[in-house]
Amino acid sequence: MKPVALILGASGRFSKNMIARLDASGWETRSYDRSMQNMKKAAEGVAVIVNGANPPYTHWKRDVLAFTKKVIEAAKHSGATVVMPGNNYCYGPQMQSPIGPDTPQKATNELGLIRIEMERLYKTSGVQTILLRAGDFLDTSASGNWFDLIMATKLEKGKLVYPGKPTIPHAWAYLPDMAWAAVQLLERREQLNTYEDISFPGYTMTGLELSNELTAITNQKSSIKPFDWWAIKLSKPFWSMAKHLLEMRYLWDTPHWMEATRFNELLPDFQPTPQREALCRAISYLPKFKFQPAELLNLHKRAA
């Protein structure tokens, strides 16, 4: 009998990648519809709950902790393991790298404090929880992350819109790899601790390194265009999202990267997608760079 995973936030970028990887690994996946289903009942008989639900920043205060308590209740009811993506919101502007399970969580802003409390609830719940923490996402389609929503918008014209200091390291995660790692961890869940805070190593690049990589991949000079934060500041009085974007701006001006110790201990044979190949796939949704597999391979060879 196939193991069953209940997918929360099934239309979101993490959950979509998890569904693809779980299906390929012989799991049965069931999508949870919060408007139609009782979560406790939906979780009956499942081995895993994938919590990929991610409400807009403007709804975090209202929704995140209440939803977390429902997930914990459902997991206790069914005996399921919870797996979810983690971010770097907990640490604040003074965060220390590499980021790992012992990194002090010193955020004082609203989103950071909500995230700290959410993680505390899981950690103290007694529910087996796998938190796979990562940097900003690279996906294979336009899924509403910083890279496709902001940074790559002018890439076809040779400009990388960069929201921070281009000379400092920044953490990135290729979502298909992250999902594959999460599935492998789930298949080892009986060997894991009740609460696991695992940093996904991903890639570490400065803005300049990212721009140079894109230049090599596209065979087109890519220059950095600073993101217009002033426009976000001006919109703050009438756009509620602006406040939250501004409070997280420090992530682009603070050097950070992920620790690999626990990840490598648990998955010593994990083979990540080469960085340049991941970037090829991350821009392939753009018409100018809509590579076929053979073309993508040639670009990867040329960039190597």
C-alpha positions as CSV (number, residue, x, y, z in Angstrom):
1,M,0.0,0.0,0.0
2,K,1.3,3.5,-0.9
3,P,2.0,5.9,1.9
4,V,-0.3,8.9,1.9
5,A,0.6,12.5,2.2
6,L,-1.9,15.3,2.8
7,I,-0.9,18.5,1.0
8,L,-1.7,21.8,2.5
9,G,-1.5,24.8,0.2
10,A,-1.4,22.5,-2.8
11,S,-1.3,25.3,-5.3
12,G,1.8,26.9,-3.7
13,R,5.3,26.6,-5.0
14,F,6.7,24.3,-2.3
15,S,3.7,22.1,-2.3
16,K,3.6,21.7,-6.1
17,N,7.2,20.6,-6.1
18,M,6.5,18.2,-3.2
19,I,3.6,16.7,-5.1
20,A,5.8,16.0,-8.1
21,R,8.6,14.5,-6.0
22,L,6.2,12.4,-3.8
23,D,4.3,11.1,-6.9
24,A,7.6,10.1,-8.5
25,S,8.6,8.3,-5.3
26,G,5.5,6.2,-5.1
27,W,3.5,8.1,-2.6
28,E,-0.2,8.9,-2.8
29,T,-1.0,12.6,-2.4
30,R,-4.2,14.2,-1.3
31,S,-4.8,18.0,-1.6
32,Y,-6.5,19.7,1.3
33,D,-9.3,22.1,0.5
34,R,-9.6,24.4,3.6
35,S,-12.9,25.8,2.4
36,M,-14.5,22.4,2.1
37,Q,-12.8,20.0,4.5
38,N,-12.2,19.5,8.2
39,M,-8.4,19.1,8.6
40,K,-8.6,16.5,11.3
41,K,-10.8,14.4,9.2
42,A,-8.8,15.0,6.0
43,A,-5.7,13.8,7.9
44,E,-7.1,10.5,8.9
45,G,-5.0,7.6,7.5
46,V,-2.1,9.8,6.2
47,A,1.5,9.3,7.2
48,V,2.6,12.8,6.4
49,I,1.2,16.3,6.3
50,V,3.0,18.6,3.9
51,N,2.5,22.2,5.2
52,G,3.1,24.3,2.2
53,A,0.4,26.8,3.1
54,N,1.7,30.4,2.9
55,P,-0.8,33.2,3.3
56,P,0.1,36.7,2.1
57,Y,2.1,38.8,4.6
58,T,-0.9,40.9,5.3
59,H,-2.8,37.9,6.6
60,W,0.0,36.4,8.7
61,K,-1.1,38.0,12.0
62,R,-4.6,36.7,11.5
63,D,-3.9,33.3,10.0
64,V,-0.5,31.8,10.6
65,L,-0.7,30.8,14.3
66,A,-4.3,29.7,14.2
67,F,-3.6,27.5,11.1
68,T,-0.5,26.1,12.9
69,K,-2.6,25.0,15.8
70,K,-5.0,23.2,13.4
71,V,-2.1,21.4,11.7
72,I,-0.8,20.3,15.0
73,E,-4.2,19.1,16.1
74,A,-4.7,17.2,12.8
75,A,-1.2,15.6,13.1
76,K,-1.8,14.5,16.7
77,H,-5.2,13.0,15.6
78,S,-3.7,11.0,12.8
79,G,-0.1,10.4,14.1
80,A,1.3,12.0,11.0
81,T,4.7,13.6,10.5
82,V,4.6,17.3,9.5
83,V,7.1,18.5,6.9
84,M,7.3,22.2,6.0
85,P,9.7,24.8,4.5
86,G,11.5,27.2,6.8
87,N,12.9,30.6,6.0
88,N,15.4,33.0,7.6
89,Y,12.9,35.5,9.1
90,C,13.6,34.4,12.7
91,Y,17.0,35.9,13.0
92,G,16.8,39.6,12.6
93,P,19.4,42.0,11.0
94,Q,22.1,40.8,13.4
95,M,21.8,37.1,12.2
96,Q,24.9,35.0,12.2
97,S,26.0,32.7,9.4
98,P,26.1,29.9,8.6
99,I,22.4,29.5,9.6
100,G,21.7,26.3,11.5
101,P,19.5,24.9,14.3
102,D,21.5,26.7,17.0
103,T,21.5,30.2,15.3
104,P,20.0,32.7,17.8
105,Q,16.5,33.8,16.8
106,K,16.5,37.5,17.5
107,A,14.0,39.0,15.1
108,T,11.9,41.9,16.5
109,N,9.7,42.7,13.5
110,E,6.2,41.4,13.2
111,L,6.8,38.7,10.6
112,G,9.9,37.4,12.3
113,L,8.1,37.2,15.7
114,I,5.2,35.3,14.2
115,R,7.6,32.8,12.6
116,I,9.4,32.3,15.8
117,E,6.2,31.5,17.7
118,M,5.0,29.2,14.9
119,E,8.2,27.2,15.1
120,R,8.0,27.1,18.9
121,L,4.5,25.7,18.7
122,Y,5.7,22.8,16.5
123,K,8.8,22.2,18.6
124,T,6.8,21.9,21.9
125,S,3.8,20.0,20.4
126,G,5.2,16.5,20.5
127,V,4.3,16.1,16.8
128,Q,7.2,14.8,14.7
129,T,8.1,17.9,12.6
130,I,10.7,18.3,9.9
131,L,11.5,21.9,9.2
132,L,13.7,22.2,6.1
133,R,15.0,25.8,6.3
134,A,16.3,27.5,3.1
135,G,17.1,30.8,1.4
136,D,15.1,32.4,-1.4
137,F,13.6,30.1,-3.9
138,L,14.5,29.4,-7.5
139,D,11.7,27.6,-9.3
140,T,11.1,26.1,-12.8
141,S,8.2,28.4,-13.5
142,A,7.0,31.9,-12.5
143,S,5.7,31.1,-9.0
144,G,5.7,34.5,-7.3
145,N,9.1,34.4,-5.6
146,W,11.6,37.3,-5.5
147,F,13.6,35.9,-8.4
148,D,10.8,35.7,-11.0
149,L,8.5,38.5,-9.6
150,I,11.2,41.1,-9.3
151,M,14.7,40.2,-10.3
152,A,14.2,38.5,-13.7
153,T,11.6,41.0,-15.0
154,K,14.1,42.8,-17.1
155,L,16.5,39.9,-17.7
156,E,15.6,39.6,-21.4
157,K,16.9,43.2,-21.8
158,G,20.1,42.3,-20.0
159,K,19.3,43.7,-16.6
160,L,19.1,41.9,-13.3
161,V,16.9,43.9,-10.8
162,Y,18.7,43.4,-7.5
163,P,17.0,44.4,-4.2
164,G,20.1,44.6,-2.0
165,K,23.9,45.0,-1.8
166,P,25.3,43.1,-4.8
167,T,28.6,42.3,-3.0
168,I,27.3,40.3,-0.1
169,P,26.4,36.5,-0.1
170,H,22.8,35.6,-0.2
171,A,21.2,32.1,0.3
172,W,19.2,30.4,-2.5
173,A,17.3,27.1,-2.8
174,Y,16.3,25.3,-6.0
175,L,12.8,24.1,-5.2
176,P,12.9,20.7,-7.0
177,D,16.1,19.9,-5.1
178,M,14.6,21.1,-1.8
179,A,11.5,19.0,-2.4
180,W,13.5,15.9,-3.3
181,A,15.5,16.4,-0.1
182,A,12.3,16.7,1.9
183,V,11.0,13.4,0.4
184,Q,14.2,11.6,1.3
185,L,14.0,12.9,4.9
186,L,10.4,11.7,5.1
187,E,11.4,8.3,4.0
188,R,13.9,8.3,6.9
189,R,11.4,9.8,9.4
190,E,11.6,6.9,11.8
191,Q,15.3,7.6,12.3
192,L,14.8,11.3,13.0
193,N,14.2,13.3,16.2
194,T,10.7,14.4,17.1
195,Y,11.7,18.0,16.0
196,E,14.3,18.5,13.3
197,D,15.4,22.0,12.2
198,I,17.5,21.2,9.1
199,S,19.2,23.8,7.0
200,F,19.1,23.1,3.3
201,P,22.5,24.1,1.9
202,G,21.3,25.2,-1.6
203,Y,23.5,27.8,-3.2
204,T,25.3,31.0,-1.9
205,M,25.8,33.8,-4.4
206,T,26.4,37.5,-4.2
207,G,24.4,39.7,-6.6
208,L,27.5,40.1,-8.8
209,E,28.1,36.4,-8.9
210,L,24.4,35.8,-9.8
211,S,24.7,38.4,-12.6
212,N,27.9,36.8,-13.9
213,E,26.3,33.4,-13.9
214,L,23.3,34.7,-15.9
215,T,25.7,36.4,-18.4
216,A,27.4,33.0,-19.0
217,I,24.2,31.1,-19.3
218,T,22.4,33.4,-21.6
219,N,25.4,34.5,-23.7
220,Q,24.1,38.0,-23.1
221,K,25.7,40.6,-20.8
222,S,23.7,41.0,-17.6
223,S,24.1,44.2,-15.6
224,I,22.7,44.9,-12.2
225,K,19.8,47.4,-11.8
226,P,19.1,48.4,-8.2
227,F,15.5,47.7,-7.1
228,D,13.5,50.8,-6.6
229,W,12.8,50.6,-2.8
230,W,11.7,54.2,-2.9
231,A,8.6,53.2,-4.8
232,I,7.7,50.7,-2.0
233,K,8.2,53.4,0.6
234,L,5.9,55.8,-1.3
235,S,3.2,53.2,-1.5
236,K,3.2,52.4,2.2
237,P,0.3,54.7,3.1
238,F,-2.1,53.0,0.7
239,W,-0.6,49.5,0.1
240,S,-0.6,47.3,3.2
241,M,1.9,44.8,1.8
242,A,4.6,47.6,1.6
243,K,5.1,47.6,5.4
244,H,6.0,44.0,5.4
245,L,8.3,44.1,2.3
246,L,10.2,47.0,4.0
247,E,10.5,45.1,7.3
248,M,12.2,42.2,5.5
249,R,14.5,44.3,3.4
250,Y,17.4,43.6,5.7
251,L,17.6,40.1,4.3
252,W,19.0,41.6,1.1
253,D,21.5,43.8,2.9
254,T,22.8,41.2,5.5
255,P,25.2,38.5,4.4
256,H,23.8,35.0,5.1
257,W,24.2,31.4,4.0
258,M,23.1,28.0,5.2
259,E,24.9,25.5,7.4
260,A,25.2,22.0,5.9
261,T,26.2,19.8,8.9
262,R,22.9,18.2,9.8
263,F,21.8,17.9,6.2
264,N,25.0,16.1,5.2
265,E,24.7,13.9,8.2
266,L,21.2,12.7,7.3
267,L,21.6,12.7,3.5
268,P,25.3,12.2,2.7
269,D,24.7,11.0,-0.8
270,F,22.4,13.8,-1.9
271,Q,23.3,15.1,-5.3
272,P,22.1,18.7,-5.8
273,T,21.4,20.1,-9.3
274,P,24.5,22.1,-10.4
275,Q,24.0,25.8,-9.8
276,R,24.1,26.9,-13.4
277,E,21.7,24.2,-14.5
278,A,19.3,25.3,-11.8
279,L,19.6,28.9,-13.0
280,C,19.0,27.8,-16.6
281,R,15.8,26.2,-15.5
282,A,14.8,29.1,-13.3
283,I,14.8,31.5,-16.3
284,S,13.3,29.0,-18.9
285,Y,9.8,30.4,-18.4
286,L,10.9,33.7,-20.1
287,P,10.1,33.6,-23.8
288,K,13.7,34.5,-24.8
289,F,15.2,31.8,-22.7
290,K,12.6,29.1,-23.2
291,F,15.1,26.3,-23.7
292,Q,14.4,22.8,-24.9
293,P,16.2,20.1,-22.9
294,A,19.0,19.7,-25.4
295,E,19.5,23.4,-25.6
296,L,19.6,23.7,-21.8
297,L,22.2,21.0,-21.7
298,N,24.3,22.9,-24.2
299,L,24.0,26.1,-22.3
300,H,25.0,24.3,-19.1
301,K,28.1,23.0,-20.9
302,R,29.0,26.4,-22.3
303,A,28.6,28.0,-18.9
304,A,30.6,25.3,-17.1
